Amino acid sequence: MKAATVRRYGGPDVITLEDLPQPEPKPVEVRVRVTAAGVTTADARLRANDAPRGFGLILRLITGVIRPRNPVPGMEFAGVVDATGTGVTGFLPGQRVFGTTGMSGGAHAEFLTIRADGRLLHQPDSLSDAEAAAFFFGGLTAADFLLDKAGLRPGERLLINGATGSVGSAALQIARSVGAEVTAVAGRANHALARKLGADAVIDYGAGPISGQWDVILDVVGTLPYPRAKGLLAEAGRLLPVTATLAEQIGAALRPRRGTHRISAGVIGEGRAAMERLIRLHRDGVYRPHLGRTLPFAEVRAAHALAGSRHKQGNVVIVMAQTAASGAQVRSATGVNLRDPVDGGLG
């Protein structure tokens, strides 16, 4: 099979396309023929070993001190069941599936193996392969922070700082469904998109300091730590730092209450229950991942460069050549929390 590999940490230029043996499924595993894969901020950060401040050593201990333990990157994928282990039930060859491999990677290849009882689910017919490959990264984060950590309620005023990347674009849709009054912070070129996805008002991040008061602040881009956000939070306001430094995470855990304000950071729920909830939100018409760019697998370096920039809309997806050959629908483009300013759609 063809696979993108990262044999050393660095920029997008360290990625190469190699011929590797197809993985064989263990008794509890499913082998998936990948049709599309997301290229996320987290993928770019893992490739570069670029962790939020304070997490550098922790990340290297997890992914490899000298070089990546698993040379094949990629978390999010969509595809078709190719083979199943002897003990697998619930999946049959030919079925469309999607899921996430987490920090173990492996999705930027033509085939991958994953536990059948893990983060693998049947793909709804209402999603194209490209949308399915972009489904979980931003959506799981937005749902966890807004619904679980903040308990966002109808009529509350929400500020999304970095509103048109994968996390922000998902948050806009979820907040709109709750009935919140949403203000989006985004680059001027993305204001129309922010309004389309659910923003009631839009602020240009380049126009100077933000002013106003909000009940909840979702800080995707990391530019509103509590000392800056304090004056923007209303009585009983909640600050949600999506990408917190180690010091900020520890501070939020040890002292979440700051007067009448509350700070909620930490690891998000990415298990099957959270994934199934996001699918229900999609089926209810609440959430659909926004595709910014889709690129062929051969351009995986360009996809990583885009995911690691500050100038992307929504989600970046790579599509395998076999997808077009099979006639699958592809919609064209018009622990350590690795979601960062890149994911805020700045620019």
C-alpha positions as CSV (number, residue, x, y, z in Angstrom):
1,M,0.0,0.0,0.0
2,K,1.0,3.7,-0.4
3,A,1.5,5.5,2.9
4,A,2.6,8.9,4.0
5,T,5.5,8.5,6.4
6,V,7.3,10.8,8.9
7,R,10.6,9.3,9.9
8,R,11.9,12.4,11.7
9,Y,10.2,15.5,13.3
10,G,10.0,18.6,11.2
11,G,8.1,20.6,8.6
12,P,5.9,19.2,5.9
13,D,9.0,18.4,3.8
14,V,9.8,15.5,6.1
15,I,6.7,13.6,4.7
16,T,7.4,11.0,2.1
17,L,5.2,8.6,0.2
18,E,6.4,5.0,0.7
19,D,5.3,1.5,-0.3
20,L,4.5,-0.4,2.9
21,P,3.0,-3.8,3.5
22,Q,-0.8,-3.8,4.1
23,P,-1.5,-4.3,7.8
24,E,-3.1,-7.5,8.8
25,P,-6.1,-7.3,11.2
26,K,-5.7,-9.0,14.6
27,P,-8.7,-11.1,15.8
28,V,-10.3,-8.0,17.4
29,E,-9.5,-5.6,14.5
30,V,-11.0,-4.4,11.3
31,R,-8.9,-3.5,8.2
32,V,-10.2,-0.4,6.5
33,R,-9.5,0.7,2.9
34,V,-9.2,4.4,3.4
35,T,-11.0,6.6,0.9
36,A,-10.4,10.0,2.6
37,A,-8.5,11.3,5.7
38,G,-8.5,14.5,7.6
39,V,-5.3,16.5,8.0
40,T,-5.8,18.3,11.3
41,T,-3.9,20.8,13.4
42,A,-3.1,17.9,15.7
43,D,-1.5,16.0,12.8
44,A,0.6,19.0,11.9
45,R,1.7,19.5,15.5
46,L,2.6,15.8,16.0
47,R,4.6,15.8,12.8
48,A,6.6,18.8,14.0
49,N,6.6,17.7,17.7
50,D,5.1,21.2,18.4
51,A,3.2,20.9,21.7
52,P,1.5,23.7,23.6
53,R,3.9,25.4,26.1
54,G,4.9,23.0,28.9
55,F,3.8,19.8,27.1
56,G,6.9,19.3,24.9
57,L,8.6,16.5,27.0
58,I,5.2,14.8,27.6
59,L,4.5,14.7,23.9
60,R,7.8,13.2,23.1
61,L,7.4,10.5,25.7
62,I,4.0,9.6,24.1
63,T,5.0,9.8,20.4
64,G,8.7,9.1,20.4
65,V,11.7,10.8,22.0
66,I,14.0,10.8,19.0
67,R,11.6,10.0,16.1
68,P,7.9,9.1,15.7
69,R,7.2,5.6,17.0
70,N,4.5,5.2,14.3
71,P,5.9,6.8,11.1
72,V,2.4,7.0,9.5
73,P,0.5,10.1,10.6
74,G,-3.2,10.8,10.5
75,M,-6.1,10.5,13.0
76,E,-9.4,10.9,11.1
77,F,-10.5,8.7,8.3
78,A,-13.4,7.4,6.2
79,G,-13.3,4.2,4.2
80,V,-14.7,0.8,3.5
81,V,-14.3,-2.4,5.6
82,D,-11.7,-4.5,3.7
83,A,-11.3,-7.4,6.1
84,T,-12.1,-8.4,9.7
85,G,-10.4,-10.4,12.4
86,T,-11.8,-13.7,13.4
87,G,-13.5,-12.3,16.6
88,V,-15.1,-9.3,15.0
89,T,-18.9,-8.8,15.0
90,G,-20.9,-5.8,13.8
91,F,-18.8,-5.0,10.7
92,L,-18.7,-6.7,7.3
93,P,-16.5,-6.3,4.2
94,G,-17.8,-3.5,1.9
95,Q,-19.5,-1.5,4.6
96,R,-18.7,2.3,4.8
97,V,-17.1,3.3,8.1
98,F,-15.4,6.3,9.6
99,G,-13.6,7.0,12.9
100,T,-10.4,8.2,14.6
101,T,-7.2,6.5,15.5
102,G,-6.2,9.2,18.1
103,M,-2.6,9.9,18.7
104,S,-1.5,6.5,17.4
105,G,-2.1,7.8,13.8
106,G,-2.0,5.6,10.8
107,A,-4.8,7.2,8.8
108,H,-2.7,8.8,6.0
109,A,-2.3,5.5,4.2
110,E,-4.4,3.4,1.8
111,F,-5.2,0.9,4.5
112,L,-5.3,0.9,8.3
113,T,-6.3,-1.5,11.1
114,I,-8.4,-0.5,14.1
115,R,-10.2,-2.3,16.9
116,A,-13.8,-3.1,16.1
117,D,-14.9,-2.1,19.6
118,G,-12.9,1.2,19.4
119,R,-13.5,4.5,17.7
120,L,-14.9,3.0,14.6
121,L,-18.5,3.6,13.5
122,H,-20.8,3.0,10.5
123,Q,-20.8,6.0,8.2
124,P,-24.1,7.8,7.6
125,D,-25.2,7.9,4.0
126,S,-25.8,11.7,4.4
127,L,-22.0,12.3,4.6
128,S,-19.6,12.3,1.6
129,D,-16.3,10.5,2.3
130,A,-14.5,13.8,2.6
131,E,-17.1,15.1,5.1
132,A,-16.9,11.8,7.1
133,A,-13.1,12.2,7.2
134,A,-13.5,15.7,8.7
135,F,-16.3,14.8,11.0
136,F,-14.8,14.2,14.4
137,F,-11.8,16.4,15.2
138,G,-13.6,19.8,15.4
139,G,-17.0,18.5,16.2
140,L,-16.0,16.5,19.3
141,T,-14.1,19.4,20.7
142,A,-16.9,21.9,20.1
143,A,-19.6,19.7,21.6
144,D,-17.5,18.8,24.6
145,F,-16.6,22.4,25.5
146,L,-20.0,24.0,24.8
147,L,-22.4,21.2,25.9
148,D,-20.4,19.5,28.7
149,K,-17.9,21.9,30.1
150,A,-19.9,25.1,29.7
151,G,-23.5,23.8,29.8
152,L,-24.4,26.4,27.2
153,R,-28.0,27.5,27.5
154,P,-30.5,29.2,25.2
155,G,-30.2,33.0,25.2
156,E,-26.7,33.1,26.6
157,R,-24.1,35.3,25.0
158,L,-21.2,33.3,23.5
159,L,-18.0,34.6,22.0
160,I,-16.0,32.2,19.8
161,N,-12.5,33.5,19.4
162,G,-11.3,31.8,16.2
163,A,-14.6,30.9,14.6
164,T,-14.0,29.5,11.2
165,G,-11.5,26.6,11.6
166,S,-12.6,23.1,12.2
167,V,-13.4,23.7,15.9
168,G,-14.9,27.1,15.4
169,S,-17.1,26.2,12.5
170,A,-18.5,23.2,14.5
171,A,-19.0,25.4,17.5
172,L,-21.0,28.0,15.5
173,Q,-23.4,25.3,14.4
174,I,-23.8,23.7,17.8
175,A,-24.3,27.1,19.5
176,R,-26.9,28.1,17.0
177,S,-28.9,24.9,17.7
178,V,-28.8,25.6,21.4
179,G,-30.2,29.1,20.9
180,A,-27.2,31.1,22.1
181,E,-26.5,34.6,20.9
182,V,-23.2,34.1,19.1
183,T,-20.4,36.6,18.3
184,A,-17.6,35.2,16.1
185,V,-14.1,36.5,16.0
186,A,-12.5,35.8,12.6
187,G,-10.5,37.4,9.8
188,R,-12.5,39.7,7.5
189,A,-12.4,37.3,4.6
190,N,-14.2,34.7,6.8
191,H,-17.0,37.0,8.1
192,A,-19.6,35.7,5.5
193,L,-18.8,32.1,6.4
194,A,-19.1,32.8,10.1
195,R,-22.6,34.3,9.6
196,K,-23.6,31.5,7.3
197,L,-22.7,28.9,10.0
198,G,-24.6,30.7,12.8
199,A,-22.9,33.9,14.0
200,D,-25.3,36.8,15.0
201,A,-22.4,39.2,15.0
202,V,-18.8,39.1,13.7
203,I,-15.7,40.9,15.0
204,D,-12.5,41.3,12.9
205,Y,-9.6,40.0,15.0
206,G,-7.3,42.5,13.3
207,A,-9.4,45.6,14.2
208,G,-8.1,46.1,17.7
209,P,-8.9,44.9,21.2
210,I,-12.2,43.1,21.7
211,S,-14.8,44.8,23.8
212,G,-18.2,43.7,25.2
213,Q,-19.5,41.2,27.7
214,W,-20.3,37.5,27.2
215,D,-21.6,34.7,29.4
216,V,-19.3,32.1,27.7
217,I,-16.0,32.6,25.9
218,L,-14.7,29.7,23.7
219,D,-11.1,30.6,23.1
220,V,-10.0,28.4,20.2
221,V,-6.9,30.5,19.2
222,G,-5.4,30.9,22.7
223,T,-5.2,34.7,22.7
224,L,-7.7,35.3,25.5
225,P,-6.2,33.8,28.7
226,Y,-8.1,34.7,31.9
227,P,-6.2,38.0,32.6
228,R,-7.4,39.3,29.2
229,A,-10.8,37.6,29.2
230,K,-11.7,38.6,32.8
231,G,-13.1,42.0,31.7
232,L,-15.1,40.4,28.9
233,L,-16.9,37.8,31.1
234,A,-20.3,38.7,32.6
235,E,-21.3,37.7,36.1
236,A,-21.0,33.9,36.4
237,G,-19.2,33.8,33.0
238,R,-17.3,30.7,31.9
239,L,-14.0,30.7,30.0
240,L,-13.2,27.7,27.8
241,P,-9.5,27.7,26.7
242,V,-9.5,25.0,23.9
243,T,-5.7,25.0,23.7
244,A,-4.3,25.7,27.2
245,T,-0.6,25.6,28.2
246,L,0.4,23.2,30.9
247,A,0.4,26.0,33.5
248,E,-3.1,27.1,32.4
249,Q,-4.4,23.5,32.5
250,I,-3.0,23.0,36.0
251,G,-4.4,26.4,37.1
252,A,-7.8,25.6,35.8
253,A,-7.8,22.2,37.5
254,L,-6.6,23.5,40.9
255,R,-8.5,26.8,40.9
256,P,-11.4,26.7,38.4
257,R,-13.3,29.4,40.2
258,R,-12.1,33.0,39.9
259,G,-14.6,35.0,41.8
260,T,-17.9,34.5,40.0
261,H,-16.1,33.2,36.9
262,R,-15.2,29.6,36.0
263,I,-12.5,28.3,33.8
264,S,-13.0,24.8,32.2
265,A,-10.0,23.3,30.4
266,G,-8.7,19.7,30.1
267,V,-9.1,16.6,28.1
268,I,-12.2,16.2,25.9
269,G,-14.4,13.2,25.6
270,E,-13.5,11.3,22.4
271,G,-15.0,7.9,23.1
272,R,-17.8,6.1,21.3
273,A,-20.5,7.8,23.4
274,A,-19.2,11.3,22.4
275,M,-18.9,10.1,18.8
276,E,-22.4,8.7,18.7
277,R,-23.8,12.0,20.2
278,L,-22.1,13.9,17.4
279,I,-23.7,11.6,14.8
280,R,-27.1,12.3,16.4
281,L,-26.5,16.0,16.1
282,H,-25.7,15.5,12.4
283,R,-28.9,13.5,11.9
284,D,-30.9,16.1,13.7
285,G,-29.6,18.7,11.2
286,V,-27.4,20.5,13.7
287,Y,-23.9,19.7,12.5
288,R,-22.1,19.1,9.3
289,P,-18.3,19.5,9.0
290,H,-17.3,22.5,6.8
291,L,-14.8,21.5,4.1
292,G,-12.2,24.1,3.4
293,R,-9.9,22.2,1.0
294,T,-9.8,18.7,-0.4
295,L,-6.5,17.6,-2.0
296,P,-5.3,14.3,-3.6
297,F,-3.3,12.0,-1.4
298,A,-0.2,12.8,-3.5
299,E,-0.4,16.4,-2.2
300,V,-0.3,15.3,1.4
301,R,2.7,17.7,2.1
302,A,0.6,20.7,0.9
303,A,-2.3,19.5,3.1
304,H,0.0,19.4,6.1
305,A,1.3,22.9,5.3
306,L,-2.2,24.2,5.1
307,A,-3.3,22.5,8.3
308,G,-0.2,24.0,10.1
309,S,-0.9,27.5,8.8
310,R,-3.1,30.3,10.3
311,H,-5.0,30.7,7.0
312,K,-7.4,27.8,6.6
313,Q,-11.2,27.6,6.7
314,G,-12.9,24.6,8.2
315,N,-11.3,21.2,7.6
316,V,-8.5,20.0,5.3
317,V,-9.0,16.6,3.7
318,I,-6.9,14.3,1.5
319,V,-8.6,11.9,-0.9
320,M,-7.2,8.7,-2.0
321,A,-6.9,8.0,-5.8
322,Q,-9.0,4.9,-5.4
323,T,-11.9,7.0,-4.2
324,A,-12.5,8.4,-7.6
325,A,-12.1,5.0,-9.2
326,S,-14.8,3.5,-7.0
327,G,-17.2,6.3,-7.8
328,A,-17.5,7.3,-4.1
329,Q,-19.0,10.8,-3.6
330,V,-16.4,13.5,-2.8
331,R,-17.6,17.0,-2.2
332,S,-15.1,19.4,-3.7
333,A,-13.5,22.2,-1.7
334,T,-14.7,25.9,-2.2
335,G,-4.6,14.0,26.8
336,V,-2.5,16.8,25.2
337,N,-4.9,19.0,23.5
338,L,-3.3,19.8,20.1
339,R,-6.1,22.1,18.9
340,D,-4.4,25.5,18.5
341,P,-4.6,28.9,16.8
342,V,-4.3,27.2,13.5
343,D,-7.7,25.8,14.1
344,G,-9.3,29.1,14.6
345,G,-9.3,30.0,11.0
346,L,-7.3,33.2,11.4
347,G,-7.1,34.9,8.1
